[in-house]
Amino acid sequence: MRKTVLALVFLILCASLFAAGATEDGPYTGVTDNAFRPTTVNVSDRLNYSLFVNASGLAKGGLAVELPYLESSSYNIAGAVKDRSVAEALSRITKFQADRNDWIVYVLGLVMASGTGYSDVFTSDIGTGTIIGNFAFGFNLKAGIQAMPPIVDGETGQASSPAGNGYVPQVNYAFSFAYGRRIVDTDRLTLDIGGAVRFAEKVYLHQLTLSVLTSVLWNPEGINYLPARGGFAVPLDLGVTLGILDGMLEFSAMADNLNGVYYMKDYANYKDALLFRDGNNDDENMPALVYTPFSLSLAAKFNPRWDYVDPTVYLEFTGINRYLETVSDRQYGFLEMLRYIDAGLNLNLFSLFELRANYRYGYPEFGVAFDAFGNMVELSYGFKEAGEEYGLKPVDHLTVRMRLGYSR
């Protein structure tokens, strides 16, 4: 009991010390001031879920080795493939017959389909890591392009078409460590706690016009002469899980991205930013602070552990603190809560196939995967909200994930 009390006190102290909300990153607010998390993280992904959502699951122990996994997400793809040249490029990509020109045509097609204002365009992830007993280690990197309104005289303006948008290439990576421990284990219930800490770096290019972005895609050498901004943070995640019914039913509480403070500087190019080389800032060469939002979340999960057809049903309310801040503004209605809810069913068939159906952050998402002993190929399709309020700008996305490894 004494250990339990100490753990809870530690959780409260960390939350009170590091619970800083998001602050503006100048006109880039909402694009670059977000906590880093891999594009896809769900309850069936033991490693990334432990490293970025709830480390208390590591209290169960186990072994998992994840060789570099690859993931690619394309946004606004339904609109992009209406263009014949984009559809033909995608066809060659899926047949592994694509050359560099096909990829450029495909990415530019996604850019032109992004509409005006904010939207993701394209993201790619790579990662590796392992679970050994109650410990987890990992490296994750995500690179992508995001669209946003043009910046005019230090303020965001309005664009009448995608050609008038601004585009922000961005890279995030993190080295993570997590640990989980069971502190109560009785016939009626279990109580697990866990924590994760990571060193994270964020680098982005100053907003590009469509013509500059197109030029860089066709001539990658030009990226070496574009100014960048970069910095690092050391965020902390904490989680606690109560298990009943022999662990089949679990209730969790998480506090993620505590101390999510990035120390940012301006650099001559992205290479210098990645290496923290020759950075500068207007304020006497001191780093600028960018606070990325922390998240308080609650979750429930039920898994009966059947042999051949094994379902997992879960409900997660992510970012309760951010929702409460938003709903206090009268312009946002009750439906805004849907942007923070992730409810889903994962159906594992014969330990080989997985079907996934989610109502994720306000929109449906469906996935199908071949998953055997930690090796996986997954295809998923869904929507996400890119607008300032729910229902304003739903964006569709297609994601392909491949992973080699071992898990038991």
C-alpha positions as CSV (number, residue, x, y, z in Angstrom):
1,M,0.0,0.0,0.0
2,R,2.8,2.4,0.8
3,K,4.3,1.9,-2.7
4,T,0.9,2.6,-4.2
5,V,0.5,5.9,-2.3
6,L,4.0,7.0,-3.3
7,A,3.3,6.2,-6.9
8,L,0.1,8.2,-6.8
9,V,1.8,11.1,-5.1
10,F,4.5,11.0,-7.8
11,L,1.9,11.1,-10.5
12,I,0.1,14.1,-9.0
13,L,3.4,16.0,-8.4
14,C,4.5,15.4,-12.0
15,A,1.2,16.5,-13.3
16,S,1.2,19.7,-11.3
17,L,4.8,20.6,-12.2
18,F,4.7,19.9,-15.9
19,A,1.1,20.4,-16.8
20,A,1.7,23.2,-19.3
21,G,-0.9,23.7,-22.1
22,A,-0.1,24.5,-25.7
23,T,1.2,28.0,-26.4
24,E,1.5,29.7,-29.7
25,D,4.3,28.9,-32.1
26,G,3.7,32.2,-33.8
27,P,1.6,31.8,-37.0
28,Y,2.5,28.1,-37.0
29,T,0.1,27.4,-34.1
30,G,-1.7,24.1,-34.7
31,V,0.9,22.8,-37.2
32,T,4.2,22.6,-35.3
33,D,3.2,22.9,-31.6
34,N,1.8,19.4,-31.3
35,A,3.3,16.5,-29.2
36,F,5.1,13.9,-31.2
37,R,3.3,10.5,-31.7
38,P,3.6,8.0,-34.5
39,T,0.9,8.3,-37.1
40,T,-0.8,5.1,-36.0
41,V,-1.0,3.9,-32.4
42,N,-3.7,1.5,-31.3
43,V,-4.2,-1.0,-28.5
44,S,-3.1,-3.9,-30.6
45,D,0.3,-2.3,-31.1
46,R,2.0,-3.2,-27.8
47,L,5.3,-1.4,-28.3
48,N,4.1,2.0,-29.5
49,Y,1.1,2.0,-27.2
50,S,3.4,1.4,-24.3
51,L,5.9,4.1,-25.4
52,F,3.4,6.8,-26.3
53,V,0.1,6.2,-24.6
54,N,0.1,3.9,-21.5
55,A,3.3,2.3,-20.2
56,S,1.5,0.5,-17.4
57,G,0.7,-2.3,-19.8
58,L,4.3,-3.3,-19.5
59,A,3.6,-4.6,-16.0
60,K,2.4,-7.8,-17.7
61,G,5.9,-8.5,-19.1
62,G,6.6,-10.2,-22.3
63,L,9.0,-10.1,-25.3
64,A,8.6,-8.2,-28.5
65,V,11.2,-7.3,-31.1
66,E,10.2,-4.8,-33.8
67,L,12.6,-4.5,-36.7
68,P,12.2,-1.2,-38.6
69,Y,8.5,-0.8,-39.4
70,L,7.4,1.4,-42.3
71,E,4.2,3.3,-42.5
72,S,2.9,5.7,-45.2
73,S,-0.3,7.8,-44.9
74,S,-1.8,9.7,-47.8
75,Y,-4.5,12.4,-47.1
76,N,-7.2,13.7,-49.4
77,I,-6.5,10.6,-51.5
78,A,-10.1,10.3,-52.8
79,G,-9.9,13.7,-54.4
80,A,-6.4,13.3,-55.6
81,V,-7.0,10.1,-57.6
82,K,-9.7,11.8,-59.6
83,D,-6.8,13.2,-61.6
84,R,-5.8,10.5,-64.1
85,S,-2.1,11.2,-63.9
86,V,-2.2,10.8,-60.1
87,A,-4.2,7.6,-60.4
88,E,-1.7,6.2,-62.9
89,A,1.2,7.1,-60.6
90,L,-0.5,5.4,-57.6
91,S,-1.1,2.3,-59.7
92,R,2.6,2.1,-60.6
93,I,3.5,2.7,-56.9
94,T,1.3,-0.1,-55.7
95,K,2.9,-2.4,-58.3
96,F,6.4,-1.4,-57.2
97,Q,7.1,-0.1,-60.7
98,A,7.2,3.6,-59.8
99,D,10.2,5.9,-60.4
100,R,10.9,9.2,-58.8
101,N,8.7,11.1,-61.2
102,D,5.7,9.0,-60.2
103,W,6.2,9.8,-56.5
104,I,6.5,13.5,-57.3
105,V,3.3,13.5,-59.4
106,Y,1.5,11.6,-56.6
107,V,2.6,13.9,-53.8
108,L,1.7,17.0,-55.8
109,G,-1.7,15.4,-56.5
110,L,-2.2,15.1,-52.8
111,V,-1.1,18.8,-52.3
112,M,-3.7,20.0,-54.9
113,A,-6.4,17.9,-53.3
114,S,-5.8,19.4,-49.8
115,G,-8.1,22.3,-50.3
116,T,-7.6,25.6,-48.6
117,G,-6.5,26.0,-45.0
118,Y,-5.1,23.4,-42.7
119,S,-4.6,19.7,-43.7
120,D,-2.1,16.9,-43.6
121,V,-0.8,16.0,-47.0
122,F,1.6,13.1,-46.6
123,T,3.4,11.4,-43.8
124,S,5.9,8.6,-43.6
125,D,7.0,6.8,-40.4
126,I,9.9,4.4,-39.5
127,G,10.6,2.9,-36.2
128,T,12.2,0.1,-34.3
129,G,12.2,-1.1,-30.7
130,T,11.8,-3.9,-28.2
131,I,10.0,-5.1,-25.1
132,I,12.0,-7.1,-22.7
133,G,10.1,-8.1,-19.6
134,N,8.8,-4.9,-18.0
135,F,11.0,-2.6,-20.1
136,A,10.5,-1.1,-23.5
137,F,12.9,0.9,-25.7
138,G,12.2,2.5,-29.1
139,F,13.2,4.9,-31.8
140,N,10.5,6.5,-34.0
141,L,10.7,9.0,-36.8
142,K,7.9,10.7,-38.7
143,A,8.3,13.0,-41.7
144,G,5.5,14.8,-43.5
145,I,4.1,17.8,-45.3
146,Q,1.3,19.9,-43.9
147,A,-0.8,22.6,-45.6
148,M,-1.9,25.8,-43.8
149,P,-3.1,29.3,-44.6
150,P,-0.4,31.6,-46.1
151,I,1.6,33.7,-43.7
152,V,1.5,37.4,-44.6
153,D,3.5,39.9,-42.5
154,G,3.7,37.4,-39.6
155,E,0.0,36.6,-39.6
156,T,-2.0,33.8,-41.2
157,G,-4.1,35.0,-44.2
158,Q,-6.6,33.2,-46.4
159,A,-6.1,31.3,-49.7
160,S,-8.6,31.0,-52.4
161,S,-7.2,27.7,-53.7
162,P,-4.5,25.1,-52.8
163,A,-2.0,27.1,-54.9
164,G,-2.3,29.9,-52.4
165,N,-1.6,27.7,-49.3
166,G,1.6,27.6,-47.4
167,Y,3.3,24.2,-47.0
168,V,5.4,23.1,-44.0
169,P,7.7,20.0,-44.3
170,Q,8.4,18.7,-40.8
171,V,10.4,15.9,-39.2
172,N,9.9,14.6,-35.6
173,Y,11.9,11.8,-34.0
174,A,12.2,10.4,-30.5
175,F,14.3,7.9,-28.5
176,S,11.9,6.4,-25.8
177,F,12.2,4.3,-22.7
178,A,9.3,2.9,-20.7
179,Y,8.8,0.8,-17.7
180,G,5.7,-0.8,-16.0
181,R,5.2,-2.5,-12.7
182,R,2.4,-4.4,-10.9
183,I,1.9,-3.0,-7.4
184,V,-1.3,-4.8,-6.4
185,D,-2.0,-8.4,-7.4
186,T,-5.0,-10.1,-5.7
187,D,-7.6,-12.6,-6.8
188,R,-10.1,-9.7,-7.3
189,L,-8.0,-7.1,-9.0
190,T,-4.6,-5.9,-10.2
191,L,-3.1,-2.4,-10.2
192,D,-0.3,-1.5,-12.6
193,I,1.6,1.7,-13.0
194,G,4.1,2.8,-15.7
195,G,6.0,5.6,-17.1
196,A,7.8,6.6,-20.3
197,V,10.4,9.3,-21.0
198,R,11.8,10.3,-24.3
199,F,14.2,12.6,-26.0
200,A,12.3,14.2,-28.9
201,E,13.5,16.5,-31.6
202,K,11.3,18.6,-33.9
203,V,12.5,20.3,-37.1
204,Y,10.5,22.1,-39.7
205,L,11.2,24.4,-42.7
206,H,9.7,27.8,-42.7
207,Q,6.5,27.9,-44.7
208,L,7.0,27.2,-48.5
209,T,4.8,28.4,-51.3
210,L,3.6,25.8,-53.8
211,S,6.1,26.9,-56.4
212,V,9.0,26.5,-53.9
213,L,7.7,23.1,-52.7
214,T,7.4,21.9,-56.3
215,S,10.9,23.1,-57.1
216,V,12.3,21.2,-54.1
217,L,10.5,18.0,-55.1
218,W,12.0,18.1,-58.6
219,N,15.4,19.4,-57.4
220,P,16.0,18.1,-53.8
221,E,19.4,19.9,-53.6
222,G,17.4,23.1,-53.2
223,I,16.3,22.1,-49.7
224,N,19.8,22.7,-48.4
225,Y,19.3,26.4,-48.8
226,L,15.9,26.8,-47.1
227,P,15.8,28.1,-43.5
228,A,14.6,25.8,-40.7
229,R,13.6,25.8,-37.1
230,G,14.4,23.0,-34.7
231,G,14.6,22.0,-31.0
232,F,14.3,19.3,-28.5
233,A,12.1,18.3,-25.6
234,V,12.1,15.6,-22.9
235,P,8.5,14.8,-22.3
236,L,7.2,12.3,-19.7
237,D,4.1,10.0,-19.8
238,L,2.5,8.3,-16.8
239,G,-0.2,5.7,-16.7
240,V,-2.1,3.5,-14.2
241,T,-4.4,0.5,-15.0
242,L,-6.9,-1.3,-12.8
243,G,-7.7,-4.8,-13.9
244,I,-10.6,-7.0,-12.9
245,L,-12.2,-10.3,-14.1
246,D,-8.8,-11.9,-14.2
247,G,-7.5,-9.0,-16.3
248,M,-10.1,-9.3,-19.1
249,L,-11.6,-5.9,-18.2
250,E,-9.2,-2.9,-17.6
251,F,-9.7,0.7,-16.7
252,S,-6.8,3.1,-17.3
253,A,-5.9,6.7,-16.6
254,M,-3.1,8.4,-18.5
255,A,-1.2,11.7,-18.3
256,D,0.9,12.0,-21.5
257,N,3.4,14.6,-22.8
258,L,4.1,16.2,-19.4
259,N,7.0,18.6,-19.7
260,G,6.4,18.9,-23.4
261,V,8.6,22.0,-23.7
262,Y,10.6,22.3,-26.9
263,Y,13.7,24.6,-26.8
264,M,13.7,25.9,-30.4
265,K,16.3,27.9,-32.4
266,D,16.5,29.1,-36.0
267,Y,19.0,27.5,-38.4
268,A,20.3,28.1,-41.9
269,N,19.0,24.7,-43.1
270,Y,17.5,21.4,-41.9
271,K,20.9,19.7,-41.6
272,D,22.1,22.3,-39.1
273,A,18.8,22.0,-37.2
274,L,19.1,18.2,-36.9
275,L,22.6,18.5,-35.6
276,F,21.9,21.6,-33.4
277,R,24.6,23.4,-35.2
278,D,24.9,27.2,-35.3
279,G,21.4,28.0,-34.1
280,N,20.3,31.5,-33.2
281,N,17.4,33.3,-31.8
282,D,16.3,37.0,-31.6
283,D,16.4,37.0,-27.8
284,E,20.2,37.1,-27.2
285,N,20.7,33.7,-28.7
286,M,18.5,32.0,-26.1
287,P,16.2,29.3,-27.1
288,A,12.5,30.1,-27.8
289,L,10.1,27.9,-25.7
290,V,7.3,26.1,-27.5
291,Y,4.9,24.3,-25.2
292,T,3.2,21.3,-26.8
293,P,-0.1,20.2,-25.1
294,F,-0.2,17.6,-22.4
295,S,-3.1,15.1,-22.4
296,L,-5.2,13.6,-19.6
297,S,-7.1,10.5,-20.7
298,L,-9.3,7.7,-19.5
299,A,-9.8,4.4,-21.2
300,A,-11.6,1.0,-20.8
301,K,-10.7,-2.2,-22.6
302,F,-12.4,-5.7,-22.6
303,N,-10.6,-8.7,-24.1
304,P,-12.1,-12.2,-23.3
305,R,-9.0,-14.0,-24.6
306,W,-10.8,-16.5,-26.8
307,D,-8.7,-19.0,-28.7
308,Y,-9.7,-18.6,-32.4
309,V,-11.9,-15.5,-32.7
310,D,-10.6,-13.0,-30.1
311,P,-12.2,-9.6,-29.9
312,T,-10.9,-6.5,-28.1
313,V,-13.4,-3.7,-27.4
314,Y,-12.2,-0.4,-26.1
315,L,-13.2,3.2,-25.4
316,E,-10.7,6.0,-24.9
317,F,-11.4,9.6,-24.0
318,T,-8.2,11.3,-25.1
319,G,-7.3,14.9,-24.0
320,I,-10.0,15.5,-21.5
321,N,-8.3,18.7,-20.4
322,R,-8.2,20.0,-23.9
323,Y,-11.8,19.2,-24.5
324,L,-12.8,21.1,-21.3
325,E,-10.9,24.1,-22.5
326,T,-12.6,24.0,-25.9
327,V,-16.1,23.4,-24.7
328,S,-15.9,26.4,-22.5
329,D,-15.9,28.5,-25.7
330,R,-19.5,28.9,-26.7
331,Q,-18.8,28.7,-30.4
332,Y,-18.1,25.0,-30.0
333,G,-21.0,22.6,-29.4
334,F,-21.3,19.3,-27.6
335,L,-20.4,17.5,-30.8
336,E,-16.9,18.7,-30.3
337,M,-16.5,15.9,-27.7
338,L,-16.4,13.4,-30.6
339,R,-13.0,14.8,-31.6
340,Y,-11.6,13.3,-28.4
341,I,-13.3,9.9,-28.4
342,D,-11.7,6.7,-29.8
343,A,-14.0,3.7,-29.7
344,G,-13.3,0.5,-31.5
345,L,-13.4,-3.2,-32.1
346,N,-10.3,-5.2,-32.9
347,L,-11.1,-8.8,-34.0
348,N,-8.2,-11.2,-34.1
349,L,-8.9,-14.3,-36.2
350,F,-6.8,-17.5,-35.6
351,S,-3.9,-15.3,-34.5
352,L,-3.2,-14.5,-38.2
353,F,-5.7,-11.9,-39.3
354,E,-7.0,-8.7,-37.6
355,L,-10.0,-6.7,-38.5
356,R,-10.4,-3.2,-37.0
357,A,-13.3,-0.9,-36.9
358,N,-13.1,2.4,-35.1
359,Y,-15.1,5.5,-34.5
360,R,-11.9,7.5,-34.1
361,Y,-11.9,11.2,-33.1
362,G,-15.3,11.8,-34.8
363,Y,-15.0,9.7,-37.9
364,P,-15.1,6.1,-38.9
365,E,-11.9,4.2,-39.7
366,F,-11.5,0.6,-40.9
367,G,-8.4,-1.6,-41.1
368,V,-7.4,-5.1,-42.1
369,A,-4.1,-6.8,-41.3
370,F,-2.2,-10.0,-41.6
371,D,-0.4,-10.4,-38.3
372,A,1.6,-13.5,-37.4
373,F,4.1,-13.7,-34.5
374,G,4.8,-9.9,-34.7
375,N,5.1,-9.7,-38.4
376,M,2.3,-7.5,-39.9
377,V,1.0,-5.9,-43.1
378,E,-2.0,-3.5,-42.5
379,L,-4.2,-1.4,-44.8
380,S,-6.5,1.1,-43.2
381,Y,-8.8,3.9,-44.4
382,G,-10.6,6.6,-42.5
383,F,-11.2,10.2,-41.9
384,K,-9.9,12.9,-39.5
385,E,-10.9,16.5,-38.7
386,A,-8.7,19.2,-40.1
387,G,-10.9,22.2,-39.4
388,E,-11.2,24.3,-36.3
389,E,-14.4,22.6,-35.1
390,Y,-16.0,19.2,-35.6
391,G,-17.5,18.7,-39.1
392,L,-15.8,21.7,-40.7
393,K,-13.2,19.9,-42.8
394,P,-13.2,16.1,-42.7
395,V,-10.1,14.7,-44.5
396,D,-9.8,11.1,-45.7
397,H,-6.6,9.1,-45.4
398,L,-5.2,5.8,-46.6
399,T,-2.5,4.2,-44.5
400,V,-0.2,1.2,-45.3
401,R,1.9,-0.3,-42.5
402,M,4.5,-3.1,-42.7
403,R,6.4,-4.6,-39.8
404,L,8.9,-7.4,-39.3
405,G,9.6,-8.7,-35.8
406,Y,8.6,-11.2,-33.2
407,S,6.1,-11.0,-30.3
408,R,4.8,-13.3,-27.6
